[in-house]
């Protein structure tokens, strides 16, 4: 079964558990500027920016997607540690690129400055990287 990418606006209790597990596996720098994973999830749900990859009714990866007037910005992309290297992050990124293109907006990545993982992702995907 494929990974389905969706906007998360009204998460079920299981979705909230899955999101907590996703961001529990995140490196601390990825949570910036939020104080905790719970704060990141709450803020993203409040402003409607949370997207996630679902497989077999479980959320395996998530990110924040700001749909701006000039460009879309993807940040805080994280996949559960037990699910990494299986294409979940790639699927989230590809679907976001497709949707941004359909909306006529360029997609940009955003991450705290100075982190090799974010720079490597930007280089691999040929997307600009903005500082958070």
C-alpha positions in Angstrom: 0.0 0.0 0.0 1.3 3.5 -0.7 1.9 6.3 1.7 -0.9 8.9 1.5 0.0 12.5 2.2 -2.7 14.6 3.9 -3.2 17.8 5.8 -3.9 17.0 9.4 -6.5 19.3 10.8 -8.6 17.2 13.1 -6.4 14.4 14.3 -7.8 11.3 16.0 -6.4 10.2 19.3 -4.3 7.7 17.4 -3.0 10.4 15.1 -1.9 12.5 18.1 -0.1 9.4 19.5 1.6 8.8 16.1 2.6 12.5 15.8 4.1 12.4 19.3 6.1 9.3 18.3 7.3 10.9 15.1 8.7 14.0 16.8 10.0 12.1 19.8 12.5 10.6 17.3 13.5 14.1 16.0 16.9 15.5 16.7 16.6 18.5 19.1 17.7 21.0 16.5 14.8 20.1 14.3 12.3 21.3 16.8 13.6 24.9 16.7 12.0 27.4 17.3 9.6 25.3 19.4 10.3 24.4 23.0 9.2 20.8 22.5 7.6 18.4 20.2 4.2 19.0 21.8 4.6 22.7 21.2 5.4 22.1 17.5 2.4 19.9 17.0 0.1 22.2 18.8 1.2 25.3 16.8 1.0 23.4 13.5 -2.5 22.2 14.2 -3.5 25.7 15.3 -2.3 27.3 12.1 -3.2 24.4 9.7 0.3 23.8 8.5 0.7 20.1 9.6 1.0 17.5 6.9 1.6 13.8 7.4 2.3 10.6 5.6 -0.2 7.8 6.4 0.3 4.1 5.8 -2.1 1.4 7.1 -4.1 4.0 9.1 -0.9 5.2 11.0 1.0 8.4 10.6 4.7 7.6 9.9 6.1 11.0 9.0 5.1 14.7 9.3 6.2 18.2 8.3 5.0 21.8 8.5 3.9 23.4 5.2 3.4 27.1 5.1 1.5 28.0 1.9 2.6 31.6 1.3 1.5 34.0 -1.4 5.0 34.0 -3.0 6.2 30.5 -2.1 5.5 27.5 -0.1 8.0 26.5 2.7 8.4 23.0 4.0 10.0 22.6 7.4 10.3 20.2 10.4 10.2 17.1 8.2 10.6 14.0 10.4 9.9 10.3 10.0 9.7 7.8 12.8 13.0 6.2 13.4 11.7 2.7 12.9 10.3 3.7 9.5 13.2 5.7 8.1 14.9 4.7 4.8 11.6 3.4 3.3 10.5 6.4 1.3 8.1 8.1 3.6 10.1 11.4 3.7 10.6 11.3 0.0 6.9 10.7 -0.6 6.0 13.7 1.7 8.5 15.9 -0.2 7.4 14.7 -3.7 3.7 15.3 -3.0 4.4 18.7 -1.5 6.4 19.6 -4.7 3.6 18.4 -6.9 0.9 20.4 -5.0 3.1 23.5 -4.9 3.7 23.2 -8.7 -0.1 22.8 -9.3 -0.7 26.0 -7.2 1.9 27.8 -9.3 4.2 28.4 -6.3 7.9 27.5 -5.8 8.7 25.2 -2.9 11.5 26.1 -0.5 12.9 24.2 2.5 13.4 25.8 5.8 15.5 24.7 8.7 17.7 26.2 11.5 21.0 27.3 10.1 24.1 25.2 10.2 22.7 21.7 10.1 24.3 19.3 7.6 21.2 17.2 7.3 19.1 20.1 6.1 21.8 21.3 3.7 22.2 17.8 2.3 18.4 17.5 1.7 18.4 20.8 0.0 21.3 19.8 -2.2 19.8 16.4 -3.1 16.4 17.9 -4.0 17.7 21.1 -5.7 15.5 23.2 -3.5 16.5 26.5 -1.8 17.0 26.3 1.9 15.8 29.3 4.1 16.9 29.8 7.7 14.2 29.5 10.4 
